[in-house]
Amino acid sequence: MADKASVPVGVPLSTDIEYRPDRPNPYRARVRWFDPATKRRLSLSEGKADEDGAQEWLQDIIEAAQAGLSPSLATMKLAEYGDANMDLALRGLELKTLDPYLAGWRTRVVPALGHLAVRMITNGVVDRSVQNWIADEHSRSTVKNTIAVLVRVMEQAVRDGIIKVNPARVTGWQELYKQAEDELLDPRALALPDWETLVALADALVAASHDQYRGWGDVVVFAACTAARIGELSGCRVGDIDTNQWIWTVRRQSTPAPGGLTDKGTKGERARKVPIVEEIRPLVAERVLSAGPNPDARLFTGPRGGRISTAVLRDATHWDDVVAKLGYEHLRRHDLRHTGLTWFADAGVQVHVLRRIAGHGSLTTTQRYLHPDVHKITAAGAAFSAHMNVLRAPRTLPSPIAMTR
């Protein structure tokens, strides 16, 4: 199939879509043009899962060309653009500021957003990235510096005419940071109390959803019993499930991106193993069976087979209304993870094992899920050791002069 078009910018474009059934993304969208400076014929292409996606990609190229942008600049990824323009974006900064800015760019901005085209970065994408940086327990100054370097790079993109408005100028993140701090101090307070409450929640969400899709309840129960994030459930494939040892290897997560959801590695890019407890094994076995023999098939999908996200789950099940009626107005989707970690901790799972299940970078974060009584017992042990150290301490003998008096 082919579709040819030219745009009124002095540089004609030709576009076409080729269907290649042997490829994972079989619809290849391609644009070709002559560079007036070099007189060379240039081209760009990108594979898409369906024809609509290919048409959207071409339309973006055409609209950018109509605005005077070359296809190569219109499709440039943020990581590439930042590397090429960082000196210009950070001009005027003091040397002591450069290091934290560049560290924020390398370790947070590029992993989160670097794969996206500059023109595809929206306010929503930036908001979610900031929320993830806060959830990862980076310090307030670290988050501030990371946002600042992103703002400067995107501002340069505004000056270059790639985008019209800087989407990185986010507001209210300080309030989000304070809220995250408060929650992390006592994550146990956000957990559901017991199994019966979890099942009741799952059933109520299914009942409130369109066509009473049972998959939403499966997602909720599985998330709470594995202490996983909703995005990690969406990224779970049949091949990640070991039904012999009943272990799930968490390898990827679905995250929001322009045009929909995309899969990437887990936070910290570290795979981890999570036990599949006996209570949910029938659920998992049924979903593995229904997914079919393809190991790359998703274990959890929406009613139409698409990826799921916390926002999709919220909207599809009328989450806010349901939890309010059940008396859990505070409950959010991420609190299912808090529930699982709290239950694992109360079951006596050792803290270093719990940390591996959770995928926490810091042991301090994991320790917050321990029951307060555990802290009392630990404190009692520390007091005992301190007392014994005093008893074992060598006593100072009196001086010979004092002894002769």
C-alpha positions as CSV (number, residue, x, y, z in Angstrom):
1,M,0.0,0.0,0.0
2,A,1.3,3.5,-0.6
3,D,0.3,7.1,0.1
4,K,2.2,10.0,-1.4
5,A,2.0,13.5,-0.2
6,S,3.9,16.8,-0.4
7,V,3.8,19.7,1.9
8,P,4.1,23.4,1.2
9,V,7.5,24.2,2.8
10,G,9.6,24.2,-0.3
11,V,10.8,20.6,0.5
12,P,8.4,17.9,-0.9
13,L,7.9,14.8,1.2
14,S,6.9,11.4,-0.1
15,T,5.4,8.9,2.4
16,D,4.4,5.3,2.2
17,I,3.4,2.4,4.5
18,E,4.7,-1.1,3.8
19,Y,3.2,-4.2,5.4
20,R,5.8,-6.7,6.5
21,P,4.0,-9.7,8.2
22,D,7.2,-11.3,9.4
23,R,8.1,-8.3,11.7
24,P,6.9,-7.7,15.3
25,N,5.7,-4.3,14.2
26,P,4.7,-5.1,10.6
27,Y,3.6,-1.7,9.4
28,R,6.6,0.3,8.3
29,A,5.9,4.0,7.9
30,R,8.5,5.8,5.7
31,V,9.1,9.4,4.7
32,R,11.6,10.5,2.1
33,W,12.8,14.0,1.1
34,F,15.6,15.9,-0.6
35,D,17.9,17.9,1.7
36,P,18.2,21.3,-0.1
37,A,21.6,21.9,1.5
38,T,23.3,18.7,0.7
39,K,21.2,17.8,-2.4
40,R,21.0,14.3,-0.9
41,R,17.9,12.1,-0.7
42,L,17.2,11.3,2.9
43,S,14.7,8.9,4.5
44,L,13.3,8.0,7.9
45,S,11.2,5.0,8.8
46,E,9.6,3.4,11.9
47,G,7.7,0.2,12.5
48,K,4.2,0.3,14.0
49,A,1.9,-2.4,15.3
50,D,-1.0,-1.3,13.1
51,E,-1.8,0.8,10.1
52,D,-3.4,3.5,12.3
53,G,-0.2,4.0,14.2
54,A,1.8,4.2,11.0
55,Q,-0.6,6.8,9.6
56,E,-0.4,8.9,12.9
57,W,3.4,8.8,12.7
58,L,3.4,10.1,9.1
59,Q,0.8,12.8,9.9
60,D,3.1,14.0,12.7
61,I,5.9,14.3,10.2
62,I,3.7,16.2,7.7
63,E,2.5,18.6,10.3
64,A,6.0,19.2,11.5
65,A,7.2,19.9,8.0
66,Q,4.3,22.3,7.5
67,A,5.7,24.2,10.5
68,G,9.1,24.3,8.9
69,L,10.8,21.3,10.7
70,S,12.8,18.7,8.9
71,P,11.6,15.1,9.5
72,S,14.9,14.3,11.2
73,L,14.4,17.1,13.7
74,A,10.7,16.4,14.2
75,T,11.4,12.8,15.2
76,M,14.6,13.4,17.2
77,K,14.5,11.5,20.6
78,L,15.0,13.6,23.7
79,A,18.2,11.8,24.7
80,E,19.8,12.6,21.3
81,Y,18.5,16.2,21.3
82,G,19.7,16.8,24.9
83,D,23.2,15.4,24.2
84,A,23.5,17.6,21.1
85,N,22.2,20.8,22.8
86,M,23.2,20.4,26.4
87,D,25.9,23.1,26.4
88,L,23.5,25.6,24.9
89,A,20.7,24.6,27.3
90,L,22.9,25.0,30.4
91,R,24.7,28.2,29.3
92,G,25.1,30.7,32.1
93,L,25.0,28.2,35.0
94,E,27.7,28.1,37.7
95,L,30.0,25.2,37.7
96,K,28.7,23.9,41.1
97,T,25.3,23.6,39.5
98,L,26.3,21.7,36.4
99,D,27.2,18.4,38.1
100,P,23.8,17.8,39.8
101,Y,22.0,18.9,36.7
102,L,23.9,16.6,34.5
103,A,23.6,13.8,37.0
104,G,19.8,14.3,37.0
105,W,19.8,14.2,33.2
106,R,21.9,10.9,32.9
107,T,20.3,8.9,35.8
108,R,16.7,10.1,35.7
109,V,15.6,12.1,32.7
110,V,17.2,9.9,30.0
111,P,16.0,6.5,31.5
112,A,12.5,7.8,31.9
113,L,12.0,10.0,28.8
114,G,15.0,9.7,26.6
115,H,13.4,7.2,24.2
116,L,10.6,9.6,23.4
117,A,10.6,12.1,20.5
118,V,10.9,15.7,21.8
119,R,7.6,16.6,20.1
120,M,5.8,13.7,21.8
121,I,6.6,14.7,25.4
122,T,3.5,16.1,27.1
123,N,2.6,17.6,30.4
124,G,1.1,14.3,31.5
125,V,4.2,12.3,30.6
126,V,6.4,14.7,32.6
127,D,3.9,14.6,35.6
128,R,4.1,10.9,35.8
129,S,7.9,10.9,35.6
130,V,8.1,13.4,38.4
131,Q,5.8,11.2,40.5
132,N,8.0,8.2,39.8
133,W,11.1,10.1,40.9
134,I,9.3,11.1,44.1
135,A,8.1,7.5,44.7
136,D,11.7,6.3,44.2
137,E,12.6,8.3,47.4
138,H,15.0,10.7,45.7
139,S,15.6,13.8,47.9
140,R,13.8,17.0,47.3
141,S,16.9,18.7,45.9
142,T,17.5,15.8,43.6
143,V,14.0,16.0,42.1
144,K,14.3,19.8,41.9
145,N,17.6,19.6,39.9
146,T,16.2,16.8,37.7
147,I,13.2,18.9,36.8
148,A,15.4,22.0,36.2
149,V,17.6,20.3,33.7
150,L,14.6,19.0,31.8
151,V,13.0,22.4,31.8
152,R,16.2,23.9,30.3
153,V,16.5,21.3,27.5
154,M,12.8,21.6,26.6
155,E,13.1,25.4,26.6
156,Q,15.8,25.1,24.0
157,A,13.4,22.9,22.0
158,V,10.9,25.8,22.2
159,R,13.5,28.2,20.9
160,D,14.4,25.8,18.1
161,G,10.7,25.7,17.1
162,I,10.4,21.9,17.7
163,I,7.6,22.5,20.3
164,K,5.5,25.6,21.1
165,V,5.1,25.2,24.9
166,N,7.5,23.8,27.4
167,P,5.7,20.8,29.0
168,A,8.4,20.4,31.7
169,R,7.2,23.5,33.7
170,V,5.3,21.4,36.2
171,T,3.7,22.9,39.3
172,G,2.6,21.4,42.6
173,W,5.3,18.7,42.7
174,Q,6.3,20.0,46.2
175,E,2.9,19.0,47.5
176,L,3.2,15.6,45.9
177,Y,6.6,15.2,47.5
178,K,5.2,16.1,50.9
179,Q,2.3,13.6,50.4
180,A,4.7,10.9,49.4
181,E,6.9,11.6,52.5
182,D,3.8,11.2,54.8
183,E,2.8,8.0,53.1
184,L,6.2,6.4,53.2
185,L,6.5,7.1,57.0
186,D,3.6,4.7,57.6
187,P,2.7,2.6,54.5
188,R,1.0,0.0,56.7
189,A,-1.8,2.5,57.4
190,L,-2.7,2.3,53.7
191,A,-3.0,-1.5,53.6
192,L,-6.3,-3.4,53.4
193,P,-6.9,-5.3,56.7
194,D,-7.6,-8.9,55.5
195,W,-8.3,-11.3,52.7
196,E,-12.1,-11.0,52.9
197,T,-11.8,-7.2,52.4
198,L,-9.7,-7.7,49.4
199,V,-12.1,-10.1,47.8
200,A,-15.0,-7.9,48.6
201,L,-13.2,-5.0,46.9
202,A,-12.4,-7.0,43.8
203,D,-16.0,-8.2,43.5
204,A,-17.4,-4.7,43.9
205,L,-15.0,-3.3,41.2
206,V,-16.1,-6.1,38.8
207,A,-19.7,-5.4,39.4
208,A,-19.2,-1.7,38.7
209,S,-17.3,-2.2,35.5
210,H,-18.8,-2.4,32.0
211,D,-20.0,-5.9,31.2
212,Q,-18.7,-7.0,34.7
213,Y,-15.3,-7.9,33.3
214,R,-13.8,-10.4,35.7
215,G,-10.2,-9.5,34.7
216,W,-10.3,-6.3,36.8
217,G,-10.9,-8.4,39.9
218,D,-8.1,-10.7,39.0
219,V,-5.7,-7.7,38.6
220,V,-6.7,-6.4,42.0
221,V,-6.3,-9.7,43.9
222,F,-3.0,-10.5,42.1
223,A,-1.5,-7.1,42.8
224,A,-2.3,-7.3,46.5
225,C,-1.0,-10.9,46.8
226,T,2.3,-10.2,45.0
227,A,2.9,-6.6,46.2
228,A,3.4,-5.5,42.7
229,R,2.7,-2.3,40.8
230,I,-0.2,-2.2,38.3
231,G,2.3,-1.5,35.5
232,E,4.3,-4.6,36.4
233,L,1.1,-6.7,36.1
234,S,0.5,-5.2,32.7
235,G,4.0,-6.1,31.6
236,C,3.7,-9.7,32.9
237,R,3.9,-12.4,30.2
238,V,3.0,-16.0,30.4
239,G,6.6,-17.0,30.1
240,D,7.4,-15.0,33.2
241,I,5.3,-17.4,35.3
242,D,6.8,-20.6,36.6
243,T,3.9,-22.9,37.6
244,N,6.2,-25.6,38.8
245,Q,7.7,-23.6,41.6
246,W,5.0,-20.9,41.5
247,I,7.3,-18.0,41.1
248,W,6.8,-14.9,39.0
249,T,9.9,-13.3,37.5
250,V,9.1,-9.6,37.3
251,R,11.0,-8.3,34.2
252,R,9.1,-5.3,32.8
253,Q,6.3,-2.8,33.3
254,S,3.9,-0.9,31.1
255,T,4.3,2.9,31.4
256,P,2.4,5.8,29.8
257,A,3.8,7.2,26.6
258,P,2.6,9.5,23.9
259,G,0.1,7.5,21.8
260,G,-0.6,4.9,24.5
261,L,1.3,2.6,26.8
262,T,4.7,1.1,26.2
263,D,6.8,-1.7,28.0
264,K,10.1,-1.1,29.5
265,G,12.3,-2.6,32.3
266,T,11.3,-2.5,35.9
267,K,12.4,0.3,38.2
268,G,16.1,0.1,38.5
269,E,16.2,-2.3,35.5
270,R,16.5,-5.2,37.9
271,A,14.4,-8.4,37.5
272,R,13.1,-9.9,40.7
273,K,11.3,-13.0,41.8
274,V,8.0,-13.0,43.6
275,P,6.2,-16.0,45.1
276,I,2.7,-16.8,43.8
277,V,0.9,-17.7,47.0
278,E,-1.5,-20.6,47.2
279,E,-4.6,-18.4,47.4
280,I,-4.1,-17.1,43.9
281,R,-2.7,-20.1,42.1
282,P,-6.1,-21.2,40.6
283,L,-6.5,-17.6,39.3
284,V,-3.1,-17.6,37.7
285,A,-3.5,-21.1,36.3
286,E,-6.8,-20.1,34.7
287,R,-5.2,-17.0,33.1
288,V,-2.2,-18.9,31.8
289,L,-4.6,-21.4,30.2
290,S,-6.8,-18.8,28.6
291,A,-3.7,-16.8,27.3
292,G,-2.7,-19.8,25.1
293,P,0.7,-21.3,24.4
294,N,2.5,-18.1,23.3
295,P,5.0,-17.3,26.1
296,D,4.9,-13.6,25.1
297,A,1.1,-13.4,25.6
298,R,0.1,-11.0,28.4
299,L,-1.2,-12.6,31.6
300,F,-3.5,-9.6,32.3
301,T,-5.2,-7.4,29.7
302,G,-8.2,-5.2,29.4
303,P,-11.5,-6.5,28.1
304,R,-10.4,-5.7,24.5
305,G,-6.9,-7.3,24.9
306,G,-5.0,-4.0,25.5
307,R,-2.4,-3.1,28.1
308,I,-3.7,-1.9,31.5
309,S,-2.6,1.0,33.7
310,T,-3.6,2.4,37.0
311,A,-5.6,5.1,35.3
312,V,-7.3,2.5,33.0
313,L,-8.2,0.4,36.1
314,R,-9.5,3.5,37.9
315,D,-11.8,4.6,35.1
316,A,-13.0,1.2,34.0
317,T,-14.1,0.1,37.5
318,H,-15.3,3.5,38.8
319,W,-12.7,3.0,41.5
320,D,-13.2,6.2,43.4
321,D,-16.9,5.6,43.8
322,V,-16.5,2.0,44.7
323,V,-13.9,2.5,47.5
324,A,-15.9,5.4,48.9
325,K,-19.0,3.1,49.3
326,L,-16.8,0.5,50.9
327,G,-15.5,3.0,53.4
328,Y,-11.9,3.2,52.0
329,E,-12.0,6.7,50.5
330,H,-8.2,6.9,50.9
331,L,-7.5,3.7,48.9
332,R,-5.6,4.1,45.6
333,R,-4.4,1.5,43.2
334,H,-0.8,1.6,44.5
335,D,-2.1,0.8,48.0
336,L,-2.6,-2.8,46.8
337,R,1.2,-3.0,46.8
338,H,1.3,-1.6,50.3
339,T,-1.2,-4.2,51.3
340,G,0.9,-7.1,49.9
341,L,4.1,-5.9,51.6
342,T,2.3,-5.4,54.9
343,W,0.8,-8.9,54.8
344,F,4.2,-10.4,53.8
345,A,5.8,-8.6,56.8
346,D,3.1,-9.7,59.2
347,A,3.6,-13.3,58.0
348,G,7.1,-13.1,59.4
349,V,9.0,-12.8,56.1
350,Q,12.6,-11.7,57.0
351,V,13.3,-8.2,56.1
352,H,16.1,-8.9,53.6
353,V,13.8,-11.3,51.7
354,L,10.9,-8.9,51.8
355,R,13.2,-6.3,50.3
356,R,14.0,-8.6,47.4
357,I,10.3,-9.3,46.8
358,A,9.5,-5.6,46.8
359,G,12.5,-4.6,44.7
360,H,13.3,-1.8,47.1
361,G,16.6,0.0,46.7
362,S,16.8,0.9,50.3
363,L,16.4,-1.5,53.3
364,T,15.0,1.5,55.2
365,T,12.0,1.6,52.9
366,T,11.3,-2.1,53.5
367,Q,11.6,-1.8,57.3
368,R,8.6,0.6,57.3
369,Y,6.4,-2.3,56.6
370,L,7.4,-4.2,59.7
371,H,4.9,-4.4,62.5
372,P,5.6,-1.9,65.3
373,D,6.0,-4.7,67.8
374,V,9.0,-5.9,65.7
375,H,10.6,-2.5,66.3
376,K,10.0,-2.9,70.0
377,I,11.6,-6.3,70.1
378,T,14.6,-5.0,68.1
379,A,14.9,-2.1,70.4
380,A,14.8,-4.4,73.4
381,G,17.7,-6.4,71.9
382,A,19.7,-3.2,71.3
383,A,19.1,-2.2,74.9
384,F,20.3,-5.6,76.1
385,S,23.5,-5.4,74.1
386,A,24.2,-1.9,75.3
387,H,23.8,-3.1,78.9
388,M,26.2,-6.0,78.4
389,N,28.7,-3.7,76.8
390,V,28.7,-1.7,80.0
391,L,29.2,-4.8,82.1
392,R,32.1,-6.0,79.9
393,A,33.8,-2.6,79.9
394,P,37.2,-2.7,81.7
395,R,37.2,-0.9,85.0
396,T,39.8,1.8,85.7
397,L,42.1,0.8,88.6
398,P,43.0,3.4,91.2
399,S,46.4,5.0,90.9
400,P,49.3,3.8,93.2
401,I,49.4,7.2,94.9
402,A,45.7,7.0,95.8
403,M,46.2,3.5,97.2
404,T,48.9,4.7,99.6
405,R,46.7,7.3,101.2
